[in-house]
Amino acid sequence: MANGLVNRDKQTKKQAVKLTSMRDSGSAVHFNRYPDDEAEAAAIAKMIKERIEAGIPASDIAVLFRTNAQSSMFEAALAHRDVKYCVRGAEGFFKRPEVSALLKQASVIARRGAQGNLGEIVAELARPLGWTQQAPEAQGAILDRWEALNTLVAQAQLKEAAGLSLASLVQEWQELAQAQLDPSGGGVTLASIHSAKGLEWKTVFLAGVSEGLLPITQAKSGKELAEERRLSYVAVTRARDELYVSYAEKRSLDRKATRACSRFFSPVWPREETAMKTVRTPSTRKDTKRFLNEASQEEQERFERLRQWRLLVSQGQGKPAYTVFSDTTLRDIAIAKPQTLKQLSLLRGIGPVKLEQFGADVLRILRGTNPDQVAHQQLQNLSD
């Protein structure tokens, strides 16, 4: 996918770098679209929590985004689930000077009993700190400051619609500012794509791949857009094992304006009817043949029993076999022989949905239950 991103750059006549994988194929890239920013952050935080509970170190997980201001939503979502995190390349959102200054001023006037439109109050506090109605054309620190302040203004406008008072909003911000930030680097990494250069994590969530964020609105010229495309290339190559790409259709549910998928990712974004489809290639069949030649007899038997079960289930559902599990996943299961659902969830290609739908059946087969019997019961449960 990274090579494809660069190949589509019309500004570059030939590709400067072409990556060649030195590892076997892992799980496919996951694509998710959410109704709004909060839903995107909440879903990603939930998936991160599940992985940590399954035994994956938090330091092996990262959330990447285009602008530093996007960090605040993920800080809040992770704090809500008691997940420690560290913000790379910048202090935590609420430690930014302009954010801290606005929060202090809002706290003072809230104690004085300030009344009025919440969004307008916060906007007035933000203007002397560098916020304007329209985003500045400038890049770098000026734009970062504006985006951070704009995040607070937007949140105030949203809370105003929900009937929240200034005092309640300030209290909420103060609680988030005191959340479990892990400066030692032992938590989940939150980072802008710029600050992620040269680093890798086992699992990466690339969030906010929509027009206006990636590429950012201020990128107008061919050179600037080429740089935005290069950042996309950098982002997707930060993942070693798992990559989740997502965007939100709106900033918040009360907004009418919708976002479009990033021009860089729309060519590879799955259509609705094929969103969960994994392409079966000749190399996959070759890998399976090599596995059967090299595996122990017990591993071969487990693999064949799993494949028999998969075929019966897929035929009963009227779907291709790979939509249940790929050969790669079945090979991993046969070799690892997991004993629990938690152990099973650590294997590539087994997300929360498939774990819930097929996990118990896989364990039954590994314990010796007849594959035909397990498949029959699975199909019976689905029909019921």
Wavefront OBJ file of the C-alpha trace (Angstrom):
o trace
v 0.000 0.000 0.000
v 2.884 2.356 0.786
v 4.395 1.796 -2.650
v 0.994 2.451 -4.207
v 0.710 5.788 -2.417
v 3.966 7.007 -3.947
v 3.217 5.561 -7.396
v 0.071 7.676 -7.616
v 2.003 10.923 -7.168
v 1.711 12.708 -10.523
v 4.298 15.261 -9.406
v 6.966 12.557 -9.260
v 7.922 11.033 -12.587
v 9.515 7.965 -11.072
v 9.361 6.438 -7.640
v 12.443 7.196 -5.547
v 11.984 4.223 -3.208
v 10.242 0.903 -3.632
v 9.818 -1.198 -0.508
v 10.188 -4.968 -0.650
v 8.953 -6.961 2.330
v 11.493 -9.215 4.017
v 8.789 -10.894 6.115
v 5.881 -13.192 5.332
v 2.527 -11.563 4.735
v 0.656 -10.664 7.889
v -2.883 -9.477 8.454
v -4.478 -7.225 5.857
v -4.768 -3.487 6.403
v -7.993 -2.628 8.245
v -10.163 0.272 7.070
v -12.781 1.933 9.281
v -15.095 4.909 8.833
v -16.800 6.538 11.834
v -19.681 9.026 12.159
v -17.635 11.658 14.055
v -14.275 12.330 15.716
v -15.408 11.225 19.158
v -16.672 7.887 17.826
v -13.360 7.320 16.025
v -11.325 8.025 19.159
v -13.603 5.879 21.336
v -13.428 2.907 18.952
v -9.643 3.093 18.681
v -9.296 3.348 22.463
v -11.508 0.276 22.846
v -9.384 -1.758 20.417
v -6.214 -0.635 22.193
v -7.627 -1.638 25.573
v -8.537 -5.085 24.214
v -5.019 -5.623 22.899
v -3.403 -4.596 26.159
v -5.722 -6.936 28.088
v -4.718 -9.704 25.669
v -1.070 -9.234 26.642
v 0.281 -6.820 24.023
v 2.556 -4.202 25.663
v 1.133 -0.690 25.450
v 4.499 0.541 24.201
v 4.036 -1.588 21.055
v 0.948 0.427 20.055
v 0.718 3.900 18.501
v -1.967 6.282 17.288
v -0.757 8.587 14.497
v -2.441 11.722 13.163
v -1.602 14.711 10.979
v -1.844 17.569 13.498
v -0.929 17.850 17.169
v -4.380 19.242 17.955
v -5.940 15.875 17.095
v -4.196 14.429 20.145
v -6.753 15.767 22.634
v -9.580 13.476 21.518
v -7.403 10.381 21.887
v -5.994 11.535 25.214
v -9.548 11.784 26.535
v -10.644 8.434 25.080
v -7.632 6.557 26.468
v -7.926 8.226 29.864
v -11.587 7.174 29.980
v -10.448 3.535 29.650
v -7.563 3.928 32.121
v -4.970 3.368 29.405
v -1.624 5.069 29.976
v -0.213 7.022 27.068
v 2.643 9.307 26.143
v 2.572 12.134 23.611
v 5.626 12.123 21.360
v 7.166 15.220 19.874
v 5.088 17.540 22.066
v 3.766 17.850 25.549
v 0.313 16.543 26.258
v -2.428 18.623 24.719
v -3.389 20.261 28.023
v 0.273 21.097 28.734
v 0.582 23.270 25.615
v 1.153 26.907 26.733
v -1.833 28.318 24.848
v -4.154 25.558 26.084
v -2.941 25.896 29.667
v -3.416 29.682 29.509
v -6.961 29.404 28.189
v -7.838 26.807 30.809
v -6.588 29.060 33.626
v -8.583 32.038 32.336
v -11.705 29.940 31.890
v -11.322 28.619 35.440
v -11.125 32.180 36.844
v -14.225 33.491 35.093
v -16.122 30.280 35.853
v -15.521 30.857 39.571
v -16.886 34.373 39.121
v -20.102 32.912 37.781
v -19.732 33.950 34.120
v -22.919 33.497 32.111
v -23.571 33.427 28.376
v -22.990 31.362 25.281
v -20.277 28.809 26.103
v -18.811 28.743 22.597
v -18.589 32.552 22.442
v -16.958 32.780 25.880
v -14.197 30.329 24.966
v -13.740 31.946 21.553
v -13.217 35.343 23.202
v -10.619 33.843 25.547
v -8.870 32.151 22.623
v -8.554 35.208 20.335
v -5.737 36.964 22.259
v -3.865 33.661 22.337
v -3.800 33.291 18.553
v -7.212 31.965 17.524
v -9.180 33.409 14.619
v -12.401 32.409 12.883
v -10.481 31.128 9.872
v -7.391 28.942 9.937
v -4.143 30.837 9.198
v -2.293 30.220 5.959
v 0.977 29.856 7.863
v 2.411 26.450 8.654
v 4.395 25.225 11.654
v 4.004 26.597 15.181
v 1.402 29.239 14.234
v -0.898 26.650 12.693
v -0.322 24.200 15.559
v -1.289 26.878 18.089
v -4.428 27.770 16.141
v -5.462 24.116 15.812
v -5.062 23.528 19.561
v -7.164 26.577 20.420
v -9.705 25.714 17.740
v -10.121 22.293 19.347
v -11.151 23.972 22.621
v -13.516 26.368 20.852
v -15.137 23.513 18.943
v -15.535 21.463 22.122
v -17.128 24.447 23.885
v -19.586 24.883 21.028
v -20.481 21.216 21.226
v -20.918 21.311 25.005
v -23.052 24.442 24.660
v -25.472 22.466 22.497
v -25.529 19.783 25.202
v -26.436 22.367 27.867
v -23.147 22.197 29.795
v -22.096 25.145 31.979
v -18.679 26.803 31.827
v -17.842 25.491 35.304
v -18.673 21.938 34.250
v -16.614 22.262 31.064
v -13.607 23.599 32.994
v -13.891 20.728 35.473
v -13.978 18.243 32.595
v -10.879 19.801 31.042
v -9.056 19.786 34.378
v -9.810 16.088 34.858
v -8.428 15.328 31.407
v -5.334 17.413 32.137
v -4.702 15.236 35.198
v -5.251 11.972 33.286
v -2.730 9.153 33.216
v -0.044 10.601 31.021
v 2.990 8.294 31.090
v 6.079 10.456 30.389
v 8.387 7.452 30.737
v 7.278 6.145 27.341
v 5.771 2.964 28.764
v 2.286 3.704 27.496
v 0.544 3.891 24.157
v 2.235 6.442 21.907
v 0.234 9.368 20.543
v 2.178 11.134 17.817
v 1.888 13.350 14.799
v 3.159 11.728 11.616
v 6.055 14.198 11.558
v 7.280 13.102 14.979
v 6.894 9.398 14.096
v 9.586 9.423 11.417
v 12.169 6.705 11.925
v 10.065 4.802 14.472
v 8.017 1.598 14.303
v 5.345 -0.090 16.402
v 3.747 -3.510 16.148
v 0.266 -2.004 15.894
v -0.473 1.407 14.406
v -3.795 3.252 14.210
v -3.585 5.935 11.522
v -6.516 8.240 12.266
v -8.091 11.167 10.426
v -7.299 10.235 6.810
v -9.823 12.713 5.403
v -9.590 15.717 3.096
v -8.581 18.765 5.107
v -6.477 16.739 7.529
v -4.428 14.557 5.170
v -3.700 16.444 3.000
v -4.113 19.379 5.338
v -6.239 22.264 4.077
v -3.276 24.646 3.885
v -1.462 22.425 1.345
v -2.228 24.062 -2.012
v 0.753 23.788 -4.337
v 1.975 20.674 -6.058
v 5.065 20.637 -3.867
v 3.016 20.926 -0.681
v 0.638 18.149 -1.751
v 3.592 15.943 -2.652
v 4.901 16.434 0.889
v 1.496 15.464 2.305
v 1.548 12.300 0.192
v 5.036 11.518 1.478
v 3.744 11.884 5.036
v 1.056 9.310 4.222
v 3.799 6.990 3.008
v 5.728 7.562 6.237
v 2.628 6.879 8.337
v 1.687 3.511 6.854
v 5.272 2.236 7.044
v 5.416 2.777 10.815
v 3.412 -0.450 11.370
v 5.214 -3.790 11.659
v 2.287 -6.191 12.174
v -1.065 -4.393 12.175
v -2.276 -1.209 10.495
v -5.697 0.362 11.044
v -6.601 3.292 8.785
v -9.645 5.392 9.644
v -11.410 8.712 9.368
v -14.519 10.402 10.747
v -17.278 11.709 8.506
v -17.858 14.775 10.707
v -16.138 16.686 13.479
v -19.188 16.088 15.662
v -22.620 14.580 15.134
v -24.326 17.963 15.228
v -22.320 19.235 12.256
v -23.907 19.111 8.800
v -20.726 19.280 6.748
v -19.299 15.865 5.944
v -15.714 14.885 5.253
v -14.488 12.907 2.291
v -11.869 10.195 2.452
v -8.346 11.448 1.752
v -7.477 11.532 -1.941
v -4.392 9.500 -1.062
v -6.370 6.623 0.464
v -9.636 6.638 -1.504
v -8.121 4.523 -4.358
v -7.312 1.714 -1.905
v -10.366 2.108 0.350
v -12.490 -1.074 0.129
v -15.961 -0.873 -1.345
v -18.722 -1.701 1.100
v -19.353 -5.144 -0.359
v -15.660 -6.099 -0.272
v -14.548 -4.318 2.893
v -13.716 -7.593 4.673
v -12.345 -9.396 1.615
v -8.799 -10.706 1.656
v -7.188 -11.389 -1.704
v -5.930 -14.935 -2.069
v -2.745 -14.955 -4.075
v -0.577 -17.732 -5.545
v 2.071 -16.958 -2.918
v -0.453 -17.877 -0.192
v -1.006 -21.308 -1.743
v 2.749 -21.720 -2.099
v 3.244 -20.876 1.576
v 0.642 -23.473 2.554
v 2.347 -26.151 0.464
v 5.697 -25.336 2.064
v 4.099 -25.448 5.520
v 2.644 -28.913 4.886
v 6.055 -30.151 3.785
v 7.904 -28.735 6.792
v 5.390 -28.952 9.658
v 5.247 -31.762 12.177
v 2.586 -34.442 11.756
v 0.534 -32.995 14.634
v 0.682 -29.499 13.116
v -0.395 -30.871 9.730
v -3.317 -32.723 11.301
v -4.474 -29.639 13.205
v -4.245 -27.534 10.059
v -6.251 -30.020 7.967
v -8.959 -30.330 10.632
v -9.221 -26.553 10.854
v -9.364 -26.275 7.080
v -12.095 -28.925 6.926
v -14.147 -26.986 9.492
v -13.577 -23.724 7.631
v -14.770 -25.183 4.349
v -18.000 -26.511 5.862
v -18.752 -23.213 7.618
v -18.032 -21.109 4.516
v -20.134 -23.358 2.291
v -22.992 -23.194 4.769
v -22.811 -19.397 4.728
v -22.444 -19.235 0.970
v -19.149 -17.324 1.226
v -15.531 -17.962 0.151
v -13.453 -19.894 2.680
v -10.993 -17.055 3.253
v -13.773 -14.881 4.720
v -13.757 -17.199 7.751
v -9.974 -17.374 8.217
v -7.079 -17.143 5.785
v -4.642 -20.016 5.314
v -2.024 -17.856 7.042
v -4.179 -17.619 10.164
v -4.978 -21.349 10.140
v -1.272 -22.163 9.847
v -0.502 -19.916 12.828
v -3.254 -21.565 14.881
v -1.990 -25.043 14.007
v 1.538 -24.143 15.070
v 0.711 -22.144 18.215
v -2.096 -24.440 19.406
v -3.657 -21.768 21.692
v -5.489 -23.043 24.756
v -7.560 -19.961 25.604
v -9.400 -17.177 23.785
v -6.825 -14.686 25.041
v -3.994 -16.717 23.519
v -5.978 -17.092 20.301
v -6.582 -13.330 20.060
v -2.822 -12.696 19.948
v -2.519 -14.377 16.550
v -2.640 -12.263 13.400
v -5.891 -12.207 11.467
v -8.082 -12.729 14.559
v -9.860 -9.540 15.523
v -12.595 -9.081 18.132
v -15.431 -9.954 15.715
v -13.915 -13.212 14.478
v -12.805 -14.112 17.976
v -16.374 -13.819 19.210
v -17.864 -15.626 16.212
v -15.371 -18.465 15.748
v -13.006 -18.476 18.746
v -14.813 -21.096 20.841
v -15.171 -23.402 17.815
v -11.464 -23.206 17.017
v -10.566 -24.161 20.580
v -12.994 -27.106 20.474
v -11.328 -28.406 17.307
v -7.881 -28.049 18.855
v -9.116 -30.091 21.835
v -10.183 -32.925 19.543
v -13.858 -32.319 18.706
v -14.883 -33.498 15.235
v -14.704 -30.569 12.736
v -17.966 -31.662 11.066
v -19.778 -31.556 14.398
v -18.379 -28.125 15.278
v -19.274 -26.695 11.856
v -22.792 -28.137 12.030
v -23.350 -26.519 15.433
v -21.967 -23.173 14.160
v -24.347 -23.145 11.201
v -27.241 -24.196 13.425
v -26.550 -21.294 15.773
v -26.473 -18.866 12.846
v -29.784 -20.147 11.472
v -31.384 -19.866 14.910
l 1 2 3 4 5 6 7 8 9 10 11 12 13 14 15 16 17 18 19 20 21 22 23 24 25 26 27 28 29 30 31 32 33 34 35 36 37 38 39 40 41 42 43 44 45 46 47 48 49 50 51 52 53 54 55 56 57 58 59 60 61 62 63 64 65 66 67 68 69 70 71 72 73 74 75 76 77 78 79 80 81 82 83 84 85 86 87 88 89 90 91 92 93 94 95 96 97 98 99 100 101 102 103 104 105 106 107 108 109 110 111 112 113 114 115 116 117 118 119 120 121 122 123 124 125 126 127 128 129 130 131 132 133 134 135 136 137 138 139 140 141 142 143 144 145 146 147 148 149 150 151 152 153 154 155 156 157 158 159 160 161 162 163 164 165 166 167 168 169 170 171 172 173 174 175 176 177 178 179 180 181 182 183 184 185 186 187 188 189 190 191 192 193 194 195 196 197 198 199 200 201 202 203 204 205 206 207 208 209 210 211 212 213 214 215 216 217 218 219 220 221 222 223 224 225 226 227 228 229 230 231 232 233 234 235 236 237 238 239 240 241 242 243 244 245 246 247 248 249 250 251 252 253 254 255 256 257 258 259 260 261 262 263 264 265 266 267 268 269 270 271 272 273 274 275 276 277 278 279 280 281 282 283 284 285 286 287 288 289 290 291 292 293 294 295 296 297 298 299 300 301 302 303 304 305 306 307 308 309 310 311 312 313 314 315 316 317 318 319 320 321 322 323 324 325 326 327 328 329 330 331 332 333 334 335 336 337 338 339 340 341 342 343 344 345 346 347 348 349 350 351 352 353 354 355 356 357 358 359 360 361 362 363 364 365 366 367 368 369 370 371 372 373 374 375 376 377 378 379 380 381 382 383 384
